[in-house]
Amino acid sequence: MQTTHTPNFWALLPLFVFLLSYLVVSVIAGDFYKMPITVAFVIASIVAIGISKGGQLSNRIEQFCRGAANSNIMLMVLIFILAGAFAHTAKAMGAVDATVNLAMAILPANLLAAGIFLAACFISLSVGTSVGTIVALTPVAVGIAAKTGMPVAFMVGVVVSGAMFGDNLSFISDTTIVATRTQGCKMSDKFKVNIRIALPIAIVTAIIYTIYGYGIDYQYQPKTIEWVKVIPYLVVLITAIMGVNVLLVLLTGILLSGITGIFTHSFDIWGWTTSMGTGITDMSELIIVTLLAGGVLEMIRFNGGIDWIIVKLTSRIHSSKGAEGSIAALVGFANLCTANNTIALIMSGPIAKDIADKYKVDPRKSASLLDIFSCCVQGIIPYGAQLLIASGLGQVSPIHIMQYLYYPYLLGIGGILAIISVIRDDTVQ
């Protein structure tokens, strides 16, 4: 089978087919549930296999399957399975309601959204992973939405926004590590450049969520907080902040929720197993979408779609500002085609380094731009892990969540302003 990747615009056709069949059709229909995302990806998968240059049909299907079975894809599937089991078990046991009552007892109603956003920022910055943050906080955010009347999609968007803050800035985030290593700069130096862009954006986002909260006409009636039922969530948050592997965090949460549920007579052993089974089943659509997306995106890569983007973006650079814009567009398009910001950085990082060296772009600036635009795109694509798992836990369309993702959108705008700004980065020492 062919292993080289000649630049080929038509390799991007499956991506356009997906966007057309899912986003455009949904907009025309005026209902984002008319076209299931699974069906859109099946259509895109058929097109991807049909136009592939991989030889016989059996070879093309095998290539598609290799993409679907990629280790990163399978890790996401495992996370979805355990997240579904944990979320449903915790809900059945009463952990979500207890944690929501605790949050509402601490924060006034008009600060709940901003409070959840700041909590997500802190956790993701500590954990270094947006997915882990979303898994931990989305059930609480959904519970708050149910009790305050705020849209579920809004509260889920708050969590995703905060999660992307830490994904972009954390010293232990995969994106930070890859961005700095490929550009040859220290993480601390990249952080100093990055924080000047991201922190003002986070403050503006928190203000927006606070203003939104002032429209809530809700008086909280204090309830007895069942502390024993809060323990599983506290343990999950603490272990996540400590940097424990996300799979171990979820397994711990499942065990603690099950034991607590039996101890408090919320369910028996069979109720526990039924809750886990229901939670896993609820994640089936996300698992299907993840596998199909992995296959489609691998076919795009294999057939030269990403290589075509690279050639086009690097052929018209004439200045350092143009180089910075090309670096931003390069990683953004790569992320759009891979739905994984770490993989997008691994693919585009070395090319960005060559561009930065040739046009005298500060390595700290190029690393910052790579991380910013990879996280910006990753945080808003409806087929990325973040929105998929958030929509699954919140039982809401990823498209509905997208309208409330203020931080990723503003981060992208901030990144563009940083490119066109005349402020020099050598002021950062």
N, C-alpha and C positions, 0 to 999 in steps of 0.2 A: 504494500500500500504506500501511497505517496506521503512523505513526511515533511517536505518543504512546503512553504506557504507563500505562493505567489500572490501579490496584492490583487484583490478581486472585489470590486464593488458589489457584485451580485451575491456575494456570500452574506451580505447584510440583509438580504431579502426576508429571511425568516423573522428577523427582528421587526422589520417594517410590517410584515403580515400580522405579527402579534399585536403591535401597537394599533394597527388599523382595526383588527377584529375585536379587540378588547376595549381600548380607550375610545376610538372614534365611533364605533357602533354603539357603545354605551352612551356617549354624549348625544348622538342623534336620537337614540331611543328615549333619552331623558331618564334612564333608570340603569344604575350600575350593577343591577342584579339580573338584567335581561340576558347578558352574555356571561356565563360562568367563566372564570379565569382558566379553569381546567380545560374547557373546550377550546378557548383561544390558543392555549399552548399545544393542544393536540393538533390543531390546524397548522400552527407554526412548525411543529415537529414533522408533520407530513411533508411540508414544503422544504424543510432543512434536509431531510433524507432524500427527497426527490431531486433536488438540484445539486447535491453533493457530487464532487469529482472523485469519490472514493472507489470507483470501479463497480463491481457487481453489487446488487441490492443487499446481499448478505453482508458484504464488507462495510457498506454504508451504515447498515443497522448496527453492526458491531461497533463501529466508531461512535455512533450515537450512544450506545449502551456504556461505552467506556467513559463518556462524559457524564452520564447519569450516575455512574458508580464511582466517580471521583471521590477521593478521601474527604475532601472538604464538603462535598454534597452529603456523603453518608454521615459525617459528623453533625451536620445540620439536622438530618433526619433523626438521629439519636436524641438530639436536644429537643426537637419537637415532641418526640414520644414521651420523654421524661417530663417535659414541661406540661404536657397535657395531663399526664397522670398526677403530677403535683398540684396543678391548678384546681382540678376537679376534686381531688381528695381534700385539699385545704378548704375549698368552698363547702363541701359536704360536712366537714368537721366543724365549721364555724370560724375558721381562722381569718377568712377575708372580712366577715362582718366585725369580728373583734378588732382587727387592725384598723378598719375604717372608723369604727367608733373611737379608737384611740387617736387617730389622726384628726378627727373632727372635734375631739375634746381639746386638742392642743391648739389647732389653728381656727381662726374665725372663718366663716363661710367665704368671705370675699378674698381670702388669701389661700384658699385650698389649692387652686390651680397653680399659682406661683410657688406655693410650698412643695407641691409634688414635682414641679419642674426643677427647683433647686435641689431637692432630694435626689432626683435622677442625675443631675449634673455631678453631685458629690459622689454618688455611688459609682457612676461610670468612670469618673476620674480616678477613683480608688481601685476599681476592678480592672479597667482597661478594656472592657468589652461592652458593647451596646446591647448585644443579645441577652447577656446575663442580667443586665439592668432592666430590660423590658420584661423578661420572665418574672423577675421579682416584684416589680411595681405595677404592672398592668392590671392584675386582678384587684388591687387596692384602688387604683384609679377608676376602674369600672364600678366598683362598689360605691365610691364617692359620687360618681355620676348618677347612679340610681337613687341615691338619697337626697341629692341637691337639685335634680332636674336638669343638670348640665348635659349636653349631648355626649354620648359615650365616645363618639369619634373624636370629639374635642379633647376629652381627658386622655384618651389613648395617644393622641397627637402630642400632648404635653409630655408624656413619658418618653416617646420616641425622640422628641426634640432634645430633652435633657440627656438622653442616652448618647446622642451623637456628639454632644459637647465633650464628654470624656473620651469617646472613641477617637476624637480628633487630637486631644491634648495629653492624654495619660502617658506617662513614661513607660508603662508596661503594655500599652496598646500595640498590637501587631502593626498597625499602620504607621505609628511613630517610629517603631524599630526599623521597618523596611524603608521608610522615607529617608531617615537619617543615614542609614547604612549605604543606600544607593547613591546618595549625594555627598557622602564623605564629610559629614559635620556632626558635632556633638548634639545629643538630645537636648541638653540644657540650652544650647544656642538656638536650636530650632524652636524650642518652647518659648523663648523670649520674643522671637519674631512672631510666632503663631498667636501668643496670648494677647498681643496688641490688637490683633484683628478679632479674635474670638471672644474675649472678655466683654468689650463694649456691646457686641452683638447679643451675648447672653443677658446682659443687663437690660438692653432694650426689650428682649423677648420676655423677661420676667415682668417688666413694666406693662407690656401688652397683656399678659395673662392676669396681672393684678387689676388692670382696668376692666378686662372682661369679667372678672369676678365681682366687680361692684354692681353688675347688672343682675346678680342673683338675689332674689327675694326669698331667703330661707332662714328660718330660725331653728337652730339645732337644739333638740331636747336631749339633755345629758342622759346617757344610759350607763348602766354598770359595765365596766370594762372587764371582760373575762380574760385576765392576764395569762392564764395557762394556755388559752387558745392563740394568744399572740406569740408565744414562744417559738413555734415553728418558723414564722416569718422573720422574727428577730435573728434566729440562728442562720437562716438562709442569707439575710442581709450581711450579717457579721462575717460568715464564712466566705461570702462573695468578696467583701472588702478585703479580707485577708489574702485574697488571691488564689483560693482553692479552685481547682478545676470545676468548670460549670456543671459537668456531669455528676461529679461527687456532691456538689452543692444541691442539685436537684434530687439525687438519691437520698441525701440526708433529710431534705424537706419532706419527701414522700414517707419515709420511715417515721419521722417525728409527728407528721400530721396523722398518720394511721394509728400510731400508739396513743396519741392524745385523744383522737376520736373515740377509740375503744375505752380509754380510761374515763372520759367524760360521758360515755354512753350515747355519743352522737351517732354511732353505728357499731355494728359488730364486725367480725373478721370478714364475713361475706359482703357486708356493706362496703367495707374498705376495698376489697378486690373489684367489686362492681363499679365503684367510683373510679378506680384506676383504669379499668377497661373502657368506661364511658369517656374519660378524658383522652385516652389514646385514640379512640375512634373519632372523636371530635377533631383531631388533628389530621385525619386522613386526607382531606383536600389539600392541606399545606404540603404534606409529604408527596402527594402526586405532582403538585405544581413544582416542587423543588427538584424532583427527579427529571421531569420533562424539561424544565429550564436548564438543568445541567447538561442534558443531551443537546438541546438547541444551541446553547452558547458554545459548546465544544465544536459543533459543526461549523459555526461561524468562524471560530478561531482556526480550525483545521483547513477551511477553504479559503483563508486569506482575508477575511473581512477586517480584522484588526490591523493587519499589515497594510491594507489599503488606506485605512484611516491615518496610520503613522506616516505613510508617504505623503499624503495630501497635507497634513498638518505641518510637516517639516520642510516643505518645498518652497514656502513663501516667507521665510523669516529674514528680516533685514535689520533688526535692531534688538536691543536687550528687552525692550517692552514687548516686541513681537515674540521674542523667545519665551518670555514669561507667559504670554497668552497662549502660545502653542503648548507649553508644558501643562497649563491648566486644562486646555481642550483635550490634549492627549490622554491624560489620566481620566478625565470625565467620560470620554467616549469609550475608553477601555473598560471603565466601570459599568457603563451602560450595556456593554456586550458580555460582561462576565458576571454581573450581579454580585461581585465580591470585591470589596475595596482593597483587601490585602493582595489578592491575585492581580488586580489591576495595577497596583503599585509595583509588584514584582516584575510585571511585563513592561511597564512604561518607565520605571525608575532608571535603568541604564541608559535608555534613549534620552530621557530628560537630563541626565548627567552630561551626556555628549553635547546637547544643546546649550546647557548652562555654561560649560567650559568654553565653547566656541564663541558665545556672545556675552561673556563676562557677567553672568548672573550669579549673585552671591549664593553659595551652597545652602546657607540658612534660609534664603528666600525661596529657592527652588524646592527644598524639602518641605517648607511650610505650605507652599502652593500645592504640591502633590498631595499632602495630607488633607488640606482644606477641601479641595475639589473632589477627592475620592470620597470623603465623608459626606459632603454635600449631596452628591449624586446617589450614594448608597442609601442615604436617609430618606430619599423621596421616591425611588423607583418602586412601583407596586409589586414587583416580583422579586425584590430583595428580601433577605432573611429577616431584616428588622420589621418591615411592614407586614410581611406574611405572618410572622409569629404574633405580632401585636394584633393584627386583624383576627387571627384565630382565637386568641385569648379573650378578645373583646367582642367576638361575634359580630363584626362590622366590616363592611367592604374596605379594602385598602385605599380605594379611590376616595371614599368619604373621609378617611383620615388625612389624606394629602392636603386638603384645604387648610388644615390647622398646624401644619409643620412649619411654624414661623422661623424657628432657629435655623434649620438647614437652608431655607430660602435666603434668609438674611445673611447667613454665612457665605453663601455663594456671591451675594451682592458685595459683601465686605471683601471677599477675595478679589473681585473685579476691581473694586476701588483701590485695593492695595497694588494692583498691577499698573493702573493708570496714574497712581499717585507719584508725586515727585519726591516724596520723603525717602531718604536713603536709609538702608538697613545697617550701615556701618556705625549708626548711633547706638546699636545694641552691643554692649560689651559683656 
